[in-house]
Amino acid sequence: MKRVSFAEFGGPDVLRLEEDAERPHAGPGRIRIAVRAAGVNPVDWRLREGQVLGAHPITLPAGVGLDAAGVVDEVGEGVEGVAVGDRVFGEGAATYAEFAVLSAWARMPGGLTFEEAAGYPSVVETALRVIHEVGVRPGQTLLVSGASGGVGSAVLQIARERGITVIGLAGAANQDYLRGLGALATTYGEGWVERVRRLGPVDGALDLAGSGVIRELVGLTGDPGKVVSIADLTAPEHGVRFSGVAGSVPAALAEAADLIARGKLHIPVEKAYPLAEAAAAHIDSQAGHTRGRRVITI
């Protein structure tokens, strides 16, 4: 089978497309899918660079990718409620490949394409986790830096569903996109802190982009305990929680499927790349300014 892998840590150029990799098999409690699309997440290129290995230990050479959507073609021992031929989305390992093993999954809601479905697993789990960790309640206001990306798009919609007001920070080109998701929107750049203050008091803040705004977010909330980052590894130096360990992925996937089915959550696919262009997908992901998700198609 074809799969993308790397044998050393480094830049996008270390990625290689294998033409005859061995197919993985579904062990106990796992399923294997014929991958139709794989999600592109910042953790993918962070692992490729040798970062966050504490949370995601890997052995080289290694495959790439955590998220995927596809068709079940092998069911491991002890797995119930899913059968060969089912359309599912979920998390696993080495998902930039023609076949991948998933450790957590849910059935795809009707009307969802494989490309769309592949964009949900990690971002929805992350969004649900950081909303919980930041502790903002219905009727309060949450400030989100990096609001137009995949996690930000999910945070805005889930928070709105829970009665939380969101102020979204993003580039000028994404202001209407944020407003369309129900957020109060403003741009980065000189004077952004005052622009946020004019929109109202902030009860909690999320740093989803790692753009060096931790100190300002602490100032706006008045308490480092009310700020959570998933992108700035220096966050603990400011007393801010860095959230990098996943919670219950099956529960997150079930909630994602329910929100999607009820029309309460939609994350657009900004761009899809063929498997051979995985390096280009990583380059674009690292550049930021994403609106929604990037995916690899198989």
N, C-alpha and C positions, 0 to 999 in steps of 0.2 A: 504494500500500500504506500501511498504518498503521505509524507508528514514533514513538518518543519521542525528542525532541531538546532541545537548549538552545542559545541564541544568545549568552548571556553567562554568566559565572561567577557563582555565588551559591547561595542556599538552594534548598530543594526547589521553591519557587514558580517557578523559572526553567524547569522542565521543561514541555514542551509536547507534546501528542499531535497529530502531523500525520496528516491523513486521506488525503492523496494524494501521499506522498513517492515519489520515483522508486526503482524496484527496483534493487538493486546487481547486478552480474554477477560471475561467478567468473572471475578472471584465471588465468594460468598457475600451477599448483601449488595452486590453491584450489578449494573447492566452495561451492555455494550451497545453503542448506537452507530449506525451509518451516518456520519456527520453531514449535515446539509449546510450548516453555517456555524461559525465560532465567533464569540464576542472578543473584541480587542479591548483590554483593560490596562490602565497604567501599571498594575502589578506585573503584567507580562514583561514589559521592558525593564521594570525595576529588577526583576529576577534575572533577566538576561544580562544586566549590568552587575549582578552580584549583590544587590541590595536585599533588604527584608528577608534574608535567608533564615532568620530565627523563627519567623512565623511560617515560612514555606521552605523547609529544607529540601534540597534537590541534589541529585548525584549526576555528574556529567559523564557522558553526553546526555542531554535532557531534551524532552519535547517542550512545546510552548503552548500556553493557553489553558484556561480554567473553565470557561463557559462554552456551551454548545447547544444546538438544537438539531434534532434528527429523528431517525426511525429506529426503534429498538430491533436489534437482530440477534441478541444473545442475552439470556437472563441467568444471573448467578443463583447459586444455592440459597434458599431461604427467602428469596424475593417474592413478594405477593402483590397483587393489584396491578400488574403491568405485564404485557405480553408482546411477543415478537410482532412487529408491524405497527405498534402504537407510536404516535407522534409525541415526542417529549422534549422538554428543555431542562437544563440543569447544570450542575457543576461536576467537574472531574479533574482529569489531568491530561496534558498533551492533546488538547482538543483541536489544534491546527493540524488536522489529519483527516484521512478518509474514514477512519474508525477510531473511536475513543471510548474509554470506560468512564461512566459517571458514578459518583458516590451519593449524589442527591439529585432528585428530579421531580417533575410534575408533568401532568399531561398538558399539552398546548391548548389554550383556549381556542374555540372556534373563530375562524376569520383571521387568525394571526399567521403571518408568513414565517418561514424558518429564519429568514434574515432578521425579522423583528424579534422573534422569540429568543434568538441567541444573544440579543442585547440586554436582556433583563436580569439573569440570575445574580451575578455579583453586585450589580449596582443597586438592585432592590434590597438585597441582604444588607449591604452597606448603609443604604438610606435608612432602613428600619432601625439598624443598630445605633447609628449616630443620633437619630432623633430621640431614641430612648436615653442614650448616654448624656445628651446635653440637657435633658430634663425640662424642656419647654412644654407647657400645658396648654390646653384649649383656652383661647382668649388672650394668650400672650403672643409676643412677637419674636420671630427667629430671623437672624441675619445670616445669609448664606453667601460666602465668597466663592466664586466659581460656580455660579448657579445654572449656567446653561449647558453644562456637560451632562453625561449620563446620570451620575449620582445626583447632581443638582436637579435635573429634570424630575427624577423620582422623588426627591425630598420635597420639592415645591408642591407636587400633586398629593403626596401622602399627607403633608402638613395641612394643606387646604381641606382635605377630607376629614381631618381631625379637628378642624376649627382653629388652627394656628395661623396667624398672619405672618407672611414671609416677606422680607426685604431681600431682593436678589441683586448681587453685584456681578456684572458681566460687561463685556465690551459693548461699544456703541451699536454694533451691528445686531446684537442679540436682545436689545431692549424690548422690542415688540414681542419677541418670542417669550420672554419672561412674563410680560403682562398677559399674554395669551394663556399662560399657565396659572394665572391668578395672583401673581406676585406684584408687590410694589418694586419698581426697578430703578436702578441708578448705575452709573458707570464708574469705572476706576479713574485714576488720574488725579491731578491736583484738586484738592478740596473735597475728595470723596467722603471723608469722615463727616464733614459738616453737612453734606448732602444727605447722608444717612440720618444724622441727628434731626434734620428738618422733617424726615418722614415719620419720626416718632421714637420713643424709647425702645431699647433693645433688651430682651430678657435672656437671650442666649445667642451664640454665634457658632457657625460651622465654617472651617477652612477646608475647602474641597480642592483648591488649586495649588496650594503651596507657593503663593506669589509674594511671600514676605510681609503679610499683614497681621501676623499674630499679635504684635504689640498693640496695634490699633484696635483689634477686636476685643482684647482685654480691656482697653480703655473705654470702649463703647458699652460693654456689659458691666464694667466695674468689678469684675471678679474672674480670675483665670479659671476657676472651677466651672464657669458657665460657657467655656469655649472648648470645642473639640476639633482636632485636625486629623485628616486622613492623608495629608500630603506634605507636611512640613516636619521633617525629622528633628528639628530643633525645638519643637513645641514644648517638650518637658522642661527645657531650660527656662521657660517663662511660666512654669507651673501649670501648663495646659496639657490636657490628656491627648496622647496620640493613640488613635484607635486603629489597630491593624489586625486584630484577631477576630475571625468570623464567629458569629453566634450560631443559632440553629438554622442551617441552610434549608432543610426540608420545610420548616415552618415558614420561612421567608418566601420560598417558592409557592407554597400553598396560598399565602396572602397575596402574592403577586398575581397568581392566576385568578383569584377572586376579584381583585381590583380591576384587572384587565377585562374580565368577563362582564363586570358591571359598568364598564366605560369610564372608570375613575382614574385610570393610569394608561398613558400612551407615551412611549419614548420613540421618537423618530430615528430612523437610520440615516445618518448624514452621508455616509459613503460605504460602499462594499468593495472589497478587494479580492482578486483571485488568490489562491493559495501561494502561487509563485511570487506574489507581491507583498508578502508578510513584512518584509523590511520597510517598504514604503508605508505600510499601515502603522508601524512603530514610529517612524519618523514623524508622521502627521500627528499621532497621538501625543508624542512628547512635545510637539510644538504648541499644543493646547488649542484654545479657542473653538473647541468642538461644540456643535449644537446637536445634542442627542448622542448617538452611538456610531461607532465604526465596527464593521464586522468583516470576517473572512468568509468567502463563499467557497463551497467544495463542489 
